[in-house]
Amino acid sequence: MRDALQALLREASDAKRSADFWHAAAGILSGWAGGARLSIRYQGINEAGSAGAGADDRSGRSLTAEWRDPDGRHVIATLAGAPPALPASELEAALEFCSRLAVMVGRRAALERERRLGSFVVELARWLLAAPETQLLLRYTLQSLMELVEAQGAFVALKQPGGENRRSGAAGGSDPRPGEQHDRSRGADR
């Protein structure tokens, strides 16, 4: 069990998202249980999904463990083909450990997003003071925002005053000519 816990800690420190951690944790816990088939379903505050690992051998006994926290997070793990010597309490303890690590991974990711957002706001304030023209500031703001929310290659549509025309521009550069703006009449881009 100690080796599995250490491996889970390493994965938690390397994971960028909770989903990445859960996929790695499924493999580690399956290995800890002798390669038994492990299915994990998790519901976080902002994220939900499932992960699985191990052989699809249904022989042996099945164990199920569940974890909940007061904030509404919920995780269910089902181990099929568990070794006879593996007590259900150990699976429950391992699932609780994984769940707490996943919460930490999620919080770390949220803090990183907040840090990037703070940096973006500071940089935007600098540009507001120094920008010679509003079009340049708008283009920079859109490009930075698309990077911040990890939506590179996205397009942004701006409604012109009067509502007759829309302008769209490649904020992330997937257009053949990045940053080029096109006037389109209403309905033409639908």
WODA-V444516 format. One record per helix or strand of 2 or more residues. SS is the DSSP state (H for helix, E for strand). FROM is the first residue (numbers start at 1). LEN is the number of residues. If there is no record, write none. Layout:
# WODA-V444516
<<SS,FROM,LEN> <SS,FROM,LEN>>
This chain:
# WODA-V444516
<<H,2,13> <H,18,15> <E,37,7> <E,48,6> <E,61,8> <E,74,9> <H,88,43> <H,134,15> <E,155,5> <E,165,6> <E,181,5>>
